[in-house]
Structures are given as C-alpha cells and as structure tokens.
Amino acid sequence: MRGVRATAVVAMSSAVLVSACGADGEGAAGVYRTNGCSACHGADRTGGALGPALMWSAGDTVELADGSTVEIDAAYVEQAIVDPSAEIVAGWDDTMPAASLSDAEVDLLVDYLLAEP
C-alpha cells in the first residue's frame, strides 16, 4: 500500500510541475507559448496582428480604450490574463479569450510579463 501511495504522490507532483512549467517544461515561457499567448502577442512579446505588445515594465502606463490610463503592475497583468475584457488596451478590441490556467500558471505568466525583456 505504501508503494501505491508514493507512486500517486510522485504522479501528482509531476502533474503539478508540468502544469506550472508548461507542457514543454520551459517555465513561464513555456506557459506563454503552449497556451497560445505568442500566437497573438508575438513569440518575443512585441505584439502581432491580433494582440498588443507585452514589452512594458512594472510602473509603465498603458492607455485603455475608454481613454483612461492604468499603471502596469502585477494586479493589472493578472486581471488582463484572468479577465481580459475588464480593461481593453486602446486600439484593440475585446477578442482575447479568457485563459484556462491554474493559479501557478497565472503567477508564472505575471512574473514573466513583468520581467525586463
């Protein structure tokens, strides 16, 4: 019985690790790539035809569609991932789908997107 439990714990730990690191095991960059972020925002986060660039740093500001501005911080980035229609970047429409990510994956992406390019 002990071996079965240990095997289950190892399997669960492996699943959590793959989830947190992305399917390809490359950490936040893997989460970014395997969840389709790069398809719209560019592999190097410089933007694309369907999504704005994600090359800002913490403390930068971005203009929103309603004309207001918001400071880029962890809370803004997390909300943009979890509830992308809450605040739309000026010049873009509301086409980003809500991501189906674990809390660990969201945390990885927030850190990745706030890291200096």
Backbone as JSON Lines, residues from 0, in Angstrom:
{"i":0,"aa":"M","n":[0.83,-1.2,0.0],"ca":[0.0,0.0,0.0],"c":[0.87,1.26,0.0]}
{"i":1,"aa":"R","n":[1.96,1.2,0.75],"ca":[2.84,2.36,0.82],"c":[3.4,2.72,-0.56]}
{"i":2,"aa":"G","n":[3.78,1.73,-1.36],"ca":[4.31,1.97,-2.69],"c":[3.28,2.6,-3.61]}
{"i":3,"aa":"V","n":[2.02,2.19,-3.48],"ca":[0.95,2.77,-4.3],"c":[0.77,4.24,-3.96]}
{"i":4,"aa":"R","n":[0.77,4.55,-2.66],"ca":[0.63,5.94,-2.24],"c":[1.8,6.79,-2.72]}
{"i":5,"aa":"A","n":[3.0,6.26,-2.6],"ca":[4.17,7.0,-3.05],"c":[4.11,7.25,-4.55]}
{"i":6,"aa":"T","n":[3.68,6.26,-5.3],"ca":[3.55,6.41,-6.75],"c":[2.52,7.49,-7.08]}
{"i":7,"aa":"A","n":[1.41,7.51,-6.34],"ca":[0.38,8.51,-6.57],"c":[0.9,9.91,-6.26]}
{"i":8,"aa":"V","n":[1.67,10.04,-5.19],"ca":[2.23,11.34,-4.83],"c":[3.21,11.81,-5.9]}
{"i":9,"aa":"V","n":[4.05,10.92,-6.39],"ca":[5.0,11.28,-7.44],"c":[4.26,11.69,-8.7]}
{"i":10,"aa":"A","n":[3.22,10.96,-9.07],"ca":[2.44,11.28,-10.26],"c":[1.77,12.63,-10.12]}
{"i":11,"aa":"M","n":[1.18,12.9,-8.94],"ca":[0.53,14.18,-8.71],"c":[1.55,15.31,-8.74]}
{"i":12,"aa":"S","n":[2.71,15.1,-8.13],"ca":[3.76,16.12,-8.12],"c":[4.22,16.4,-9.53]}
{"i":13,"aa":"S","n":[4.36,15.37,-10.34],"ca":[4.77,15.56,-11.73],"c":[3.73,16.35,-12.5]}
{"i":14,"aa":"A","n":[2.46,16.07,-12.27],"ca":[1.39,16.8,-12.96],"c":[1.4,18.26,-12.57]}
{"i":15,"aa":"V","n":[1.61,18.56,-11.29],"ca":[1.68,19.95,-10.85],"c":[2.88,20.64,-11.46]}
{"i":16,"aa":"L","n":[4.03,19.97,-11.52],"ca":[5.22,20.54,-12.1],"c":[5.02,20.83,-13.58]}
{"i":17,"aa":"V","n":[4.45,19.91,-14.32],"ca":[4.2,20.15,-15.75],"c":[3.23,21.3,-15.92]}
{"i":18,"aa":"S","n":[2.19,21.36,-15.07],"ca":[1.23,22.45,-15.15],"c":[1.9,23.79,-14.88]}
{"i":19,"aa":"A","n":[2.76,23.86,-13.88],"ca":[3.41,25.11,-13.52],"c":[4.49,25.51,-14.51]}
{"i":20,"aa":"C","n":[5.08,24.54,-15.17],"ca":[6.19,24.84,-16.07],"c":[5.77,24.87,-17.52]}
{"i":21,"aa":"G","n":[4.55,24.56,-17.82],"ca":[4.13,24.48,-19.2],"c":[4.37,23.08,-19.72]}
{"i":22,"aa":"A","n":[3.68,22.72,-20.74],"ca":[3.75,21.36,-21.26],"c":[5.15,20.99,-21.72]}
{"i":23,"aa":"D","n":[5.93,21.98,-22.13],"ca":[7.27,21.67,-22.62],"c":[8.33,21.8,-21.54]}
{"i":24,"aa":"G","n":[7.91,22.08,-20.28],"ca":[8.85,22.16,-19.18],"c":[9.74,23.39,-19.19]}
{"i":25,"aa":"E","n":[9.39,24.43,-19.92],"ca":[10.24,25.6,-20.04],"c":[9.74,26.77,-19.2]}
{"i":26,"aa":"G","n":[9.16,26.51,-18.07],"ca":[8.75,27.58,-17.17],"c":[7.72,28.5,-17.78]}
{"i":27,"aa":"A","n":[7.8,29.77,-17.38],"ca":[6.81,30.75,-17.82],"c":[6.8,30.92,-19.33]}
{"i":28,"aa":"A","n":[7.96,30.87,-19.95],"ca":[8.0,30.99,-21.42],"c":[7.23,29.84,-22.05]}
{"i":29,"aa":"G","n":[7.31,28.66,-21.45],"ca":[6.55,27.51,-21.95],"c":[5.06,27.7,-21.77]}
{"i":30,"aa":"V","n":[4.65,28.25,-20.63],"ca":[3.23,28.54,-20.4],"c":[2.75,29.55,-21.43]}
{"i":31,"aa":"Y","n":[3.54,30.59,-21.67],"ca":[3.2,31.63,-22.64],"c":[3.01,31.02,-24.03]}
{"i":32,"aa":"R","n":[3.93,30.17,-24.41],"ca":[3.89,29.58,-25.75],"c":[2.8,28.51,-25.88]}
{"i":33,"aa":"T","n":[2.7,27.6,-24.93],"ca":[1.78,26.47,-25.08],"c":[0.32,26.84,-24.86]}
{"i":34,"aa":"N","n":[0.06,28.01,-24.3],"ca":[-1.32,28.44,-24.11],"c":[-1.77,29.46,-25.14]}
{"i":35,"aa":"G","n":[-0.99,29.63,-26.19],"ca":[-1.41,30.45,-27.31],"c":[-1.13,31.94,-27.19]}
{"i":36,"aa":"C","n":[-0.52,32.38,-26.1],"ca":[-0.25,33.81,-25.93],"c":[0.6,34.35,-27.09]}
{"i":37,"aa":"S","n":[1.6,33.55,-27.47],"ca":[2.52,34.01,-28.51],"c":[1.86,34.13,-29.88]}
{"i":38,"aa":"A","n":[0.77,33.42,-30.09],"ca":[0.08,33.49,-31.38],"c":[-0.45,34.89,-31.67]}
{"i":39,"aa":"C","n":[-0.87,35.59,-30.64],"ca":[-1.42,36.94,-30.84],"c":[-0.46,38.04,-30.41]}
{"i":40,"aa":"H","n":[0.31,37.79,-29.34],"ca":[1.18,38.82,-28.78],"c":[2.62,38.7,-29.25]}
{"i":41,"aa":"G","n":[2.91,37.71,-30.1],"ca":[4.24,37.52,-30.65],"c":[5.12,36.64,-29.76]}
{"i":42,"aa":"A","n":[5.94,35.84,-30.4],"ca":[6.83,34.94,-29.66],"c":[7.77,35.72,-28.76]}
{"i":43,"aa":"D","n":[8.12,36.93,-29.19],"ca":[9.04,37.76,-28.4],"c":[8.31,38.88,-27.67]}
{"i":44,"aa":"R","n":[6.99,38.79,-27.56],"ca":[6.12,39.73,-26.83],"c":[6.06,41.11,-27.48]}
{"i":45,"aa":"T","n":[6.46,41.23,-28.75],"ca":[6.46,42.54,-29.41],"c":[5.14,42.85,-30.09]}
{"i":46,"aa":"G","n":[4.14,42.01,-29.93],"ca":[2.82,42.25,-30.5],"c":[2.64,41.57,-31.84]}
{"i":47,"aa":"G","n":[1.42,41.58,-32.28],"ca":[1.1,40.96,-33.55],"c":[-0.17,41.56,-34.11]}
{"i":48,"aa":"A","n":[-0.7,40.95,-35.14],"ca":[-1.9,41.46,-35.79],"c":[-3.12,41.36,-34.88]}
{"i":49,"aa":"L","n":[-3.1,40.42,-33.94],"ca":[-4.28,40.21,-33.11],"c":[-4.15,40.68,-31.67]}
{"i":50,"aa":"G","n":[-2.95,41.04,-31.23],"ca":[-2.78,41.45,-29.84],"c":[-1.66,42.45,-29.66]}
{"i":51,"aa":"P","n":[-1.8,43.32,-28.65],"ca":[-0.78,44.34,-28.41],"c":[0.52,43.75,-27.87]}
{"i":52,"aa":"A","n":[1.59,44.53,-27.98],"ca":[2.88,44.15,-27.41],"c":[2.77,44.06,-25.89]}
{"i":53,"aa":"L","n":[3.55,43.18,-25.33],"ca":[3.6,42.99,-23.89],"c":[5.02,43.27,-23.4]}
{"i":54,"aa":"M","n":[5.6,44.33,-23.91],"ca":[7.0,44.65,-23.64],"c":[7.18,45.78,-22.62]}
{"i":55,"aa":"W","n":[6.23,46.02,-21.79],"ca":[6.35,47.07,-20.79],"c":[7.04,46.53,-19.55]}
{"i":56,"aa":"S","n":[7.33,47.44,-18.66],"ca":[7.92,47.1,-17.37],"c":[6.98,47.56,-16.27]}
{"i":57,"aa":"A","n":[7.14,47.0,-15.08],"ca":[6.34,47.42,-13.94],"c":[6.51,48.93,-13.77]}
{"i":58,"aa":"G","n":[5.4,49.62,-13.58],"ca":[5.42,51.07,-13.41],"c":[5.11,51.84,-14.68]}
{"i":59,"aa":"D","n":[5.23,51.2,-15.85],"ca":[4.81,51.85,-17.09],"c":[3.3,52.04,-17.06]}
{"i":60,"aa":"T","n":[2.8,52.88,-17.91],"ca":[1.36,53.05,-18.03],"c":[0.92,52.66,-19.43]}
{"i":61,"aa":"V","n":[-0.34,52.28,-19.53],"ca":[-0.93,51.93,-20.81],"c":[-2.27,52.64,-20.92]}
{"i":62,"aa":"E","n":[-2.57,53.12,-22.13],"ca":[-3.86,53.77,-22.35],"c":[-4.91,52.71,-22.65]}
{"i":63,"aa":"L","n":[-6.07,52.89,-22.05],"ca":[-7.18,51.96,-22.25],"c":[-8.16,52.51,-23.28]}
{"i":64,"aa":"A","n":[-9.0,51.66,-23.77],"ca":[-9.96,52.02,-24.81],"c":[-10.88,53.17,-24.39]}
{"i":65,"aa":"D","n":[-11.14,53.3,-23.1],"ca":[-12.02,54.38,-22.63],"c":[-11.28,55.7,-22.44]}
{"i":66,"aa":"G","n":[-9.99,55.74,-22.8],"ca":[-9.21,56.97,-22.69],"c":[-8.45,57.11,-21.38]}
{"i":67,"aa":"S","n":[-8.76,56.3,-20.41],"ca":[-8.04,56.35,-19.14],"c":[-6.69,55.63,-19.28]}
{"i":68,"aa":"T","n":[-5.87,55.78,-18.29],"ca":[-4.61,55.05,-18.27],"c":[-4.55,54.21,-17.0]}
{"i":69,"aa":"V","n":[-3.74,53.18,-17.05],"ca":[-3.55,52.31,-15.9],"c":[-2.07,52.0,-15.78]}
{"i":70,"aa":"E","n":[-1.6,51.91,-14.54],"ca":[-0.21,51.55,-14.3],"c":[-0.05,50.04,-14.41]}
{"i":71,"aa":"I","n":[1.02,49.64,-15.08],"ca":[1.31,48.23,-15.24],"c":[1.9,47.72,-13.92]}
{"i":72,"aa":"D","n":[1.19,46.81,-13.29],"ca":[1.69,46.15,-12.08],"c":[1.14,44.73,-12.07]}
{"i":73,"aa":"A","n":[1.5,43.97,-11.07],"ca":[1.09,42.57,-11.01],"c":[-0.42,42.41,-11.04]}
{"i":74,"aa":"A","n":[-1.14,43.28,-10.34],"ca":[-2.6,43.18,-10.3],"c":[-3.21,43.41,-11.69]}
{"i":75,"aa":"Y","n":[-2.69,44.41,-12.43],"ca":[-3.19,44.67,-13.78],"c":[-2.92,43.49,-14.7]}
{"i":76,"aa":"V","n":[-1.7,42.96,-14.66],"ca":[-1.34,41.86,-15.54],"c":[-2.17,40.62,-15.22]}
{"i":77,"aa":"E","n":[-2.35,40.34,-13.94],"ca":[-3.17,39.19,-13.56],"c":[-4.6,39.35,-14.06]}
{"i":78,"aa":"Q","n":[-5.18,40.53,-13.88],"ca":[-6.54,40.75,-14.35],"c":[-6.63,40.62,-15.87]}
{"i":79,"aa":"A","n":[-5.62,41.1,-16.58],"ca":[-5.62,41.0,-18.04],"c":[-5.6,39.55,-18.5]}
{"i":80,"aa":"I","n":[-4.97,38.69,-17.72],"ca":[-4.92,37.27,-18.06],"c":[-6.23,36.57,-17.69]}
{"i":81,"aa":"V","n":[-6.71,36.83,-16.5],"ca":[-7.87,36.12,-15.96],"c":[-9.2,36.68,-16.49]}
{"i":82,"aa":"D","n":[-9.27,38.0,-16.66],"ca":[-10.49,38.66,-17.12],"c":[-10.12,39.7,-18.19]}
{"i":83,"aa":"P","n":[-9.75,39.23,-19.38],"ca":[-9.2,40.13,-20.39],"c":[-10.14,41.23,-20.87]}
{"i":84,"aa":"S","n":[-11.41,41.09,-20.69],"ca":[-12.33,42.13,-21.15],"c":[-12.54,43.22,-20.12]}
{"i":85,"aa":"A","n":[-11.95,43.12,-18.94],"ca":[-12.14,44.11,-17.89],"c":[-11.57,45.47,-18.28]}
{"i":86,"aa":"E","n":[-10.4,45.49,-18.87],"ca":[-9.76,46.73,-19.29],"c":[-9.09,46.48,-20.64]}
{"i":87,"aa":"I","n":[-9.64,47.07,-21.68],"ca":[-9.16,46.85,-23.04],"c":[-8.12,47.92,-23.39]}
{"i":88,"aa":"V","n":[-7.0,47.51,-23.92],"ca":[-5.95,48.44,-24.35],"c":[-6.46,49.23,-25.56]}
{"i":89,"aa":"A","n":[-6.18,50.53,-25.56],"ca":[-6.6,51.4,-26.66],"c":[-6.09,50.85,-27.99]}
{"i":90,"aa":"G","n":[-6.96,50.89,-29.0],"ca":[-6.59,50.43,-30.32],"c":[-6.84,48.95,-30.57]}
{"i":91,"aa":"W","n":[-7.31,48.25,-29.55],"ca":[-7.57,46.82,-29.68],"c":[-9.01,46.55,-29.28]}
{"i":92,"aa":"D","n":[-9.55,45.45,-29.79],"ca":[-10.91,45.1,-29.4],"c":[-10.86,43.97,-28.37]}
{"i":93,"aa":"D","n":[-12.01,43.55,-27.98],"ca":[-12.14,42.54,-26.91],"c":[-12.19,41.14,-27.51]}
{"i":94,"aa":"T","n":[-11.09,40.69,-28.09],"ca":[-11.1,39.37,-28.7],"c":[-10.29,38.34,-27.93]}
{"i":95,"aa":"M","n":[-9.55,38.76,-26.9],"ca":[-8.73,37.81,-26.16],"c":[-9.62,36.89,-25.34]}
{"i":96,"aa":"P","n":[-9.46,35.6,-25.55],"ca":[-10.27,34.66,-24.76],"c":[-9.76,34.58,-23.34]}
{"i":97,"aa":"A","n":[-10.64,34.32,-22.41],"ca":[-10.22,34.09,-21.03],"c":[-9.41,32.8,-20.99]}
{"i":98,"aa":"A","n":[-8.3,32.84,-20.32],"ca":[-7.41,31.68,-20.26],"c":[-7.9,30.69,-19.21]}
{"i":99,"aa":"S","n":[-7.68,29.44,-19.48],"ca":[-8.0,28.39,-18.52],"c":[-6.68,27.92,-17.92]}
{"i":100,"aa":"L","n":[-6.17,28.7,-16.98],"ca":[-4.87,28.43,-16.39],"c":[-4.99,28.2,-14.89]}
{"i":101,"aa":"S","n":[-4.06,27.44,-14.35],"ca":[-4.01,27.25,-12.91],"c":[-3.47,28.52,-12.26]}
{"i":102,"aa":"D","n":[-3.65,28.65,-10.97],"ca":[-3.1,29.8,-10.25],"c":[-1.59,29.86,-10.42]}
{"i":103,"aa":"A","n":[-0.93,28.71,-10.4],"ca":[0.52,28.66,-10.55],"c":[0.93,29.16,-11.94]}
{"i":104,"aa":"E","n":[0.19,28.8,-12.97],"ca":[0.49,29.26,-14.32],"c":[0.28,30.76,-14.45]}
{"i":105,"aa":"V","n":[-0.79,31.27,-13.84],"ca":[-1.04,32.72,-13.87],"c":[0.11,33.44,-13.19]}
{"i":106,"aa":"D","n":[0.54,32.94,-12.02],"ca":[1.66,33.56,-11.31],"c":[2.93,33.57,-12.16]}
{"i":107,"aa":"L","n":[3.21,32.45,-12.83],"ca":[4.38,32.38,-13.72],"c":[4.29,33.41,-14.84]}
{"i":108,"aa":"L","n":[3.1,33.51,-15.44],"ca":[2.94,34.48,-16.54],"c":[3.07,35.92,-16.07]}
{"i":109,"aa":"V","n":[2.51,36.22,-14.91],"ca":[2.63,37.58,-14.38],"c":[4.1,37.93,-14.2]}
{"i":110,"aa":"D","n":[4.86,37.05,-13.56],"ca":[6.29,37.3,-13.35],"c":[7.01,37.43,-14.7]}
{"i":111,"aa":"Y","n":[6.68,36.56,-15.63],"ca":[7.31,36.57,-16.96],"c":[7.03,37.88,-17.69]}
{"i":112,"aa":"L","n":[5.79,38.32,-17.65],"ca":[5.4,39.51,-18.38],"c":[5.9,40.8,-17.73]}
{"i":113,"aa":"L","n":[6.21,40.75,-16.45],"ca":[6.76,41.92,-15.76],"c":[8.28,41.92,-15.76]}
{"i":114,"aa":"A","n":[8.89,40.84,-16.2],"ca":[10.35,40.77,-16.26],"c":[10.87,41.66,-17.38]}
{"i":115,"aa":"E","n":[12.02,42.21,-17.18],"ca":[12.62,43.04,-18.23],"c":[12.82,42.2,-19.48]}
{"i":116,"aa":"P","n":[12.46,42.73,-20.64],"ca":[12.61,41.97,-21.88],"c":[14.07,41.72,-22.24]}
